[in-house]
Amino acid sequence: MTVTAAIVLYSVTWFMVFFVVLPLRMVTQGEAGEVVPGTHASSPHDPQLKRKAVITTIWATALWAAMAAVIVWGPWGVRDLDWFGRMAPVQAD
């Protein structure tokens, strides 16, 4: 895995985990009873983005390390996904 591939994999993993963590423990303005004029009642009251970013970074790093380990040293390769036999070895002439 190249450095660029590792960075892209981490970025995609981080944002996917962030979108999963973002709605967890969210309290809306309607639930808190303090709706700011001009906003929806379903808007977050206190989004706690710093806390969620830290949680996301911890989980994304662990998931990224596992995925990178499988890619670099793992027992599975691209040829293991060849269910239709299209990657048969080429015979030299």
N, C-alpha and C positions, 0 to 999 in steps of 0.2 A: 504494500500500500504506500502510495506516495504521500508526501506531506500535504499536498493540496487535497487529495482524496480524504485524508484524515480530518482536515479542517472542515470540508464540506459535510462529511458524515457527522461530525460533532455539531455543526450548525443546524442541520436538519433534525438531528435527534433532540437538541436543546429546544427548538421551537415546537416540535411535536409534544414534548413533555410539558412545555410551558402552556400550550393550549389545553392540555388535560388538567393541569394544576390550577389554571386561572379561575374556573368557576367553583372550586372547592371552598367551602366555608364562606361563601359570599353572602353578605347581608345587604339587601336592597334598601333604598331610601324609603320605600313604602313600608317595609318591615320595621325599619328603625323609627318611622313616624316623622321623619325630617326631610320632606321632599323640597329640594331647592327649586325655586321658580325657574321655568324654562327647561327643566330636565324631566325625564320619565320617572315614574315611581319605581321602575325596575332597574334603574341605574344603581351601581354599587354605592353604598354609604361610605365604606372605608375599604378600598380595594386591596390594601396591604401588598403593593407590588414588590417592594424590596424583599419582604419575607418570602413571597412566592418565587421571586427570582433566585433566592438562595436555595430554596427547596428544589427548584428546577435544576439548578446547576449541580447539586449533589446527585440527584437521580440521573440526570443526563450524562454526567461523567461516569457513573457506574455502568449504565447501559452502553455507553460508547466504548468503554474499556472491554466489556464482554463482546460486543460486536467486532471491535478491532482485533481482539484475540482470535475469534473464530475466523475472521478473514485472513489474518496473517499466519496463524499456526493451526487452524482448525482442521478437523477431519473431513470437512466437506469442501468440495470445489465446484467449479462450473460444470465439469463433466458428470458430476453426480446428479445434476438437474436435467440431464439429457435423457428424457423419457421416451423419445421417439427414435433414438439411434442415429441422429443426424450428425453427431460429432465423432463418427467412427474414425479410427486412426487411418491416416493416409499412407498408402504403401509407396515406398520409394521405387523408382524404376532402375 
